[in-house]
Amino acid sequence: MRVCVFAASSNRVDERYYEAAGELGRMLAASEMEVVFGGGGIGLMGRLADAVLNNNGKITGVIPRFMQDEGWGHSSVKEMIVTEGMPQRKQLMMQMADAIVALPGGIGTLEELAEAITLKQLGLFKGPIVILNTLNFYDQFLNFLEEMVRKNFMRKEHGEIWNVVNYSSEVIDSIKNYKGWYDNPRSFAKID
């Protein structure tokens, strides 16, 4: 199983976010789940990659050329795919994934997570999407998604696209216990 992880690239966040990213990396390696990530060497991305590598896990970075040229790539990740731009990076990461996990992050992480939810809503991604809500980071976003459902911008069924966990230790079970969603989500994607 290959797990795509979206995560922050900021080095200025609370240490507890780093700890959660490191714990997830160790657990993914121990579970022999391959990791695909944005290729960055700092922030939660860097901590995740360090943990996977230090525990003999397999990890692939996917990074846009301009970021690689700036030296933002993780120097110890041997399998690094360089794309021409951001859209190609995101598309490739999701194509490679059997499951998606979103750690806390900035606008880039939020954009990736929103696209993953959209792809699943349209039946273009079939695997689990797990939101790691460390320190209640995603509470306001989750409330906003619930508001979309309440106000009929999304169907009630769309609120079942993602699973929320609060601790890294819950992510592996969430992935392994995934039972699937709807076989043909396009049959009810249109809201009329």
MOTA-V928578 format. One record per backbone hydrogen bond with DSSP energy under -1.0 kcal/mol. NH is the residue of the N-H (numbers start at 0). CO is the residue of the C=O. E is the energy in kcal/mol with one decimal. If there is no record, write none. Layout:
<<NH:CO:E> <NH:CO:E>>
This chain:
<<2:33:-3.4> <3:98:-2.9> <4:35:-2.8> <5:100:-2.7> <7:103:-1.6> <16:13:-1.7> <18:14:-2.4> <19:15:-1.8> <20:16:-2.1> <21:17:-2.8> <22:18:-2.5> <23:19:-2.3> <24:20:-2.3> <25:21:-2.3> <26:22:-2.3> <27:23:-2.8> <28:24:-2.1> <29:25:-2.5> <30:26:-1.8> <31:28:-1.5> <32:27:-2.6> <33:0:-2.2> <34:57:-2.3> <35:2:-2.6> <36:59:-2.2> <40:71:-2.0> <44:7:-2.2> <45:41:-2.0> <46:42:-2.1> <47:43:-2.6> <48:44:-2.5> <49:45:-2.6> <50:46:-2.2> <51:47:-2.3> <52:48:-2.8> <53:49:-2.9> <55:52:-1.6> <56:51:-3.0> <59:34:-2.7> <60:78:-2.7> <61:36:-1.9> <62:80:-2.8> <64:82:-2.6> <67:63:-2.2> <68:64:-3.1> <69:65:-1.4> <70:67:-1.3> <71:66:-2.5> <73:38:-2.6> <79:77:-1.1> <80:60:-3.3> <82:62:-2.1> <88:84:-1.6> <89:85:-2.4> <90:86:-2.4> <91:87:-2.4> <92:88:-2.6> <93:89:-2.2> <94:90:-2.2> <95:91:-2.1> <97:1:-3.3> <98:1:-1.4> <99:127:-2.5> <100:3:-2.9> <101:129:-2.8> <102:5:-3.0> <109:105:-2.3> <110:106:-2.5> <111:107:-2.2> <112:108:-2.6> <113:109:-2.6> <114:110:-2.1> <115:111:-2.3> <116:112:-2.3> <117:113:-2.2> <118:114:-2.9> <119:115:-2.1> <120:116:-2.4> <121:117:-1.6> <122:119:-1.5> <123:118:-3.1> <129:99:-3.1> <130:162:-3.1> <131:101:-2.7> <132:164:-3.5> <133:131:-1.3> <135:132:-2.0> <136:133:-1.9> <138:135:-1.6> <141:137:-2.9> <142:138:-2.4> <143:139:-2.0> <144:140:-2.3> <145:141:-2.3> <146:142:-2.0> <147:143:-2.0> <148:144:-1.8> <149:145:-2.9> <150:146:-2.3> <151:148:-1.6> <152:147:-2.9> <153:147:-1.4> <158:155:-1.2> <159:156:-1.7> <160:157:-1.5> <162:128:-2.5> <164:130:-2.5> <169:166:-2.1> <170:167:-1.5> <173:169:-1.9> <174:170:-2.2> <175:171:-3.0> <176:172:-2.6> <177:174:-1.2> <186:183:-1.7> <187:184:-1.3>>
